[in-house]
């Protein structure tokens, strides 16, 4: 099934063995032998769209051929047991409004799903035994935490038959709607009339969830935000692929990097709130505000001195605004045009500008990710950029498929030589533009 969906034979074979391992783990824990769900939830690449989603901007996204392999079984109570049979990692919570987890621990992602399902689907009372393995690097910008949340949610949806509910059929039936809801689940906000709670503490949007749920094999998919909207898709030829370099610098959004990540979002909130206060408008996103008039960007720039605070200087706000405008309205259209024209020189130039804006204006890069980009270019990558929340994480490099392995080896060696400590934790792999999340279900008992 994975191979038919577009996963490479090598990755599909590795995953098939992981499914068997998960089933054995369920059996060992006396999980129900019937009514089981198989799920595949990939990680994702943000090709373009750095911190644009929660501002209502635009992104180019795809999925990788690595991710979460899941087998889940229904229980007869509300307990949720989640475990990785390879690493021994495990947690437990309940499908309830008061589901909790230790602050900063990965189990908070599971508890957030449990609380949200209990709140928005009060008829859901069936817990799960949930076995998973993952070949994604953790906290590396490929959205491993979001993939875990989506996997747990999919299992709860299946065993509780939530797709048959009125809530689902009227609010979540389209994949873009589901992606928007999953984004709200993670950051804790309401989705329409579906109330929220604390989430996991990040002030993000729906980019990660949309890439995972709505990715299309062989394409970079173009999405607009607030609400989630598919704008188009651009084919990545089979002659090219991505090589991912996970830096080994951990950027865990539920822990140490969260405050730094949230600062970029809080600046957008401050810009929009100040804009609405001064103009007496009620724009729902920074993108809507900036599209309200040709002079809107310059008008907002003129306000910056008056709206600066001790936390956000006028220079900080100017950089944040300029990065958003550049990425959304100039670089992403240019990148899409270059992909369609197979103009790889132009694509590389546009990518370099995007990464430079992340370094200089977003300020979310660390020496390791900056070096990975420069080393990738030096070793012949068509284009390379850091992606994800930043403050660690990964870099993607676009290369010709026939030289991908040689490039990857040289790139990794150069990086490890420069950063031996981070390099010992780094992970490098190649991937096509993969398909989105999928699942196959056994019959419920």
N, C-alpha and C positions, 0 to 999 in steps of 0.2 A: 504493500500500500504506500509506503514511504517512497519507494522507487518510482511508482506510478505518479506520485504527486510531484516528482521532480528532484527529489533528494538523490545525490550521487550514489552509485552502488556501494562505495566504500563506507559512506556515512550511514546509509540504510542498513547495511549488514551489521555495523557496530551497534546501531540502535536496536536491531532485532534481538541481539543477545541481551541487551539491557532490559528489554521487556520481559524476557524469560526470568532474569534475575529478580525483577520486581515481583513477578507472579510467585516465585518461590518464597520471597520474603513475606508476601501476604499469607501464603499457606502456613508458613512457620508461626504466624501470629494469629492463626485460627480465624482469619478474615473470611467473609462469605465467599464461597466458591462460585456463586452465580451473580449475575447482574453487574459484572465488572466493566469498567471503562478503560480503554486505551487512549492516551492523549499524547500529542507531540506539540510542544510549545517552543518555538525558536527564539534565539536572541535576535537583536536587530542592529543595523547600522544606520546612523543618522548621517547620510551623505552630505546633505546641506540642511540648514535649519537650526543653527545653534541658538538655543534659548528663545525660539520664536513662537512656540505653540501657546504658551500662557499669555502671550501678547496679541494673539489673534493673527499671526503671520502666516508663514508658508514653509513647507519642508519637502525634501526629496529623501525617500526612505526605502529600505529593503530589509529582508531578513537574511540571516546566516544559516548555514546548514548544520549548525550545532544548536543544542537546546535541551529541554527537559523531556525525558521519557517518563511516562506516568502510567501506572496501573492503579485503579482505585476501586474499592468495593463498598457497597452500602452496609451500614450498621443498623441495629434495631434501637439505637438510642441517639442522643445528640452529640456524642463524643466525636472529635476530629483527631485522629492519630496520623501524624505525618512523619515519615522516616525514609532515610537513604540507606539501603542495604549495603552499599559499598563503603561509605565513610562511617556509618553508625550514627550519623546525625539524626536527631529525632526531637519532636515536640508534640504536646497535646494541648488542646483547648476544646471549647464547646461551641456549638452552633447556638449562640445566645447574644443578647444585647450587651452583656457584661463580659464577653470574652476578652481576656487580657494576656499580656506577655511582658517579660522584662524589657524595660526601656533600652533601645539600642540593639536588641537581639533580633536575629533574623526571624524568629517566631512571631514577631510583631506583624509581619506581613500576613501570616496565616490568620492571626487573631483579627486583623482589620477586615479580612474577607468574611470571616464568621460573623462579626458584628453587623456588617453591611447587609449580608444576606438575611440575617434575622430581622433587621429593621425594615428592609424593602420588600421582603417576601415572608410575612409573619406565619404563613402556613408551612414553611420549611422546617421540618423536625427530624430529618434523617441525617445522621452524621456519616463519616467516611473513615475507612482505613485507606491510607494514601501512601503508596510506595513510589519513589522517584529516584532517578539518577540524572546527573547533568554533566555535560562536557563543556560548559561555558566557564570561562574564568569569572571568579566572583568579584563583585564590586569593581568591574573593569569598564563600565560604560556600555556594555552590550545588553543591559536591562535584564540581568539574571533575576533580580528581585521582582521585577514586574512579571517576568515569565513564570515565576513561582506563584505569584498571586493569581494570575490568569489560569494556571493549571488547577489550583485548589478551587477556584470559582467554577471552572468547567465541571469538575467532579461533583460539586454540590448541586449545580444546575441539573446534571444528569440524574443523580439518585433521587432528587426531589421533584423531578418532572417540571422544572420551572418554565420550560419553553411552552408548556400548555397553559400557563397562567395568563390572565388578562393583562397584568403588568408587563410581561414580556412581549406579548403579541402587539400591544399598542405603543410601547416605548422603546423596545430593544430588538425588534425583529430584523432591522438592517444592521449590517456589520459596522457601519460608521456610527450608528447609534450606540451599539454595544461598546465600541472603542471609547466613545465619549463617556459612557457610564463607568467603564473600568478606570478611566483617568480620574473621574470624580471619586471613585472608591479609594484610590491610592492617596490622593491629597485630602480627602475627607469632605469635600464640598457636596452640596446637593446637585442632583441631576434632574432638572425640571422639578416635578413634585415629589421625586424620590429623595427623601431626606438623607443627610450625611451625618458624619460624626468626626472623630479626631483623625481618622486615616493613619498614615505612618509618619506624619509630621513634615512632609515635603510640600512646597508650594509650587507644584508643577502644573503641567497641562495634560494633554492626551497623546503626545507624540509616541512615546514608547509603546503604549497599548495599541495604538493604531497600526504602527509598523508590524507588530506581532500578529495582530488579528487580521489585518487587511493586506499584507504583503502579497505580491504576485510573482510567481517564478519567472526569472529572466528579465524583470523590469525594475527600474527605479520609479516608485510611485509618488506622485505629486499630490500633497494634501494641503488644504487650507484648514484654519482652526477657528473654533468658537463660533459656530459649531464645526465638528469634523466634516470635511467635504473633500471628496476625491476630485481632483482637478484634471488629472491626466496620468499617463504612464509612458516611460521612455525605455525602449528596449536596450539592454546591455548585451552586446553581441557575444556569442559563445567563444570568440577569440580572446576575450578579456575576462578577468576575474579580480576579486579583491583578495589581498593578503592583509590579515589583521595582526597587529602587534600590540598585545596587552602589556602595558609597561611594567606591571608588577607593583605599581604604586596604588594602594587601595584607596578607593573613593566611595566609601559606604554612605549612601544618602540617609540611612536610618541612624547614623552615628556621627563620626567625626566631621565628615564633609558637608553635613546637612546645613549648618548655619551659613557656610560660604555659598552653597548652592542657593539657599533661600534669599540671600542678599540680592542676587541678580533679579529674582522675581519681585522682591519688595520694592526695588527701584522702579520697575515697570508699574506696579500698583501706585506708587507715589506720583509718577509722571501722569498717569491717567487721572487719578483723583485731583491733582492740581489743575490739569487741563479742564476738567469738568467744572471745578470750582470757579476758575477764572472766566471761562467762556459761557458758563451757565448751561452747558450741554449735558447730556446724559449718555455719552458714548459708552458702550459695553466693553470695548477693548481698545488697546493702543492703536491697533490697525484701523479700526473704524474711525478713531479720532484723526489719524493722519491722512485718511482718505476723504475726510469731510470737505476739504478745500485744498487747492494747490499750494496755498501759502501756509497750510497747517504745520508742516515741519519747522519752517522758519519762525512761525508764531510761537511754537512751543520752545524752540531754542532761545527765543527772546525772553521767555519767562524764567529761565533756569536760575539766574541770579536771585530772583525773588522767592523761589521755592526751595532753595538749597537749605539743608539742615546740618546739624552736627554729624549725623550719620552719613548723609549723602551730599557731598560738595557739588557745586555747579559743574566742575570738571567730571566728576563721577557720573552725573546725570547726563551730561552731554555725550560721554563715551557710550553709555548704555543705549541712549536714543539712537546715536549714529550707527552703532553696530546692528541694531534691529532694522533700521531703514535700509542699510547697505545689504544685509543678508536677504531680506524679504523682497525688496523691490528692484534690486540691481543684480545681485550675484545669482540668485536662484533662477530667474528668467534666462540669464546668460548661460548658466550651466545646462539648463534644459535644452536650449538651442544648440549648444555645442555637442551634447550627447546625440541629438537627432541628426546632426550633420556629420557625426563621427569626426569632429574637429578636436582631436585630443590635445593639441597644443593650446587651444583656447580653454579647454576644460581644465588643463593644468594651471593656467594663469588665474582663472576664476577661483579655483580651489585654494591657491596660494593666498589670494586676497582674503578669502574667508577665514583661513587659519590665522593669518596675520591680525585680523580684527579681533579674533578670540584672544590672542596673546596681548595685544595692546589696549583693546577697549573693554572686552569682557574681563580680562585679567584672571581667567580661570585655568591657565596652563601652568604646568610645573616643568622644571628642567628636563625631566625624562621624556615627557610627551613632545616638548619642543625639539629635543634631539632626535626622537624617532621620526618626526616629519622631515627634518633636514637630512638625516641618514637615508631615508627612503628615496628622496629626490636624488641624492648623490649616487645611489646605487641603481638609478634608472627607472624609478617609478614614473608613470605618466602623471600622476597626481597623488597627493597625500595630505591628510588632515586629521587632527585630533577630533574626537566626537564624544557626545554624551555630556553629562553635567559638568565635567571638568574636575580640576584639583586632583588629578591622577587619571586613571583609566587607560584608554586605548587610542590607537591611530589606525586608520585604514589607508591602504595604498592600492591604487589601481594599476594593474600590470597586464602584459600580454600573457595569456594562459601558458603558452609553450615555454616561457622562461620563469614561471611563477616559483617553481621549487628552488631554482638556483638563486633567484632574487631573495626569497625568504631566508635561505641559509646565510647569504651574505649580510642581509639586513640584521638578522639576529646576532651573528658574530660581532658585527660592528657595535651593536647596542650593548651587548654583554661586556665587551671590552671597555666601553666608556662608563657603564654603570653596573659594576659586578654585583652589588647587593640587590638592587632592583632586578637586574637581569636574571638572578637565580630564581626569582619568582615569576618571571615573564612567561608569556605563552604566545606562540606565533602559529598561525594556521591560515590556509587559503580557503576561499569559499566562493561559490557562485551566488548570484542574486536568488535567494531561495524562496520557497512558498511560505505562506503564513501558517498559523496554528490550525491543527486538525485533530479530529478524534474519531474513534470507532468504538461502538458500544455493543456489549453483550445484552441479551434480553434481561430486563428486570424480572426478579422472581414474582 
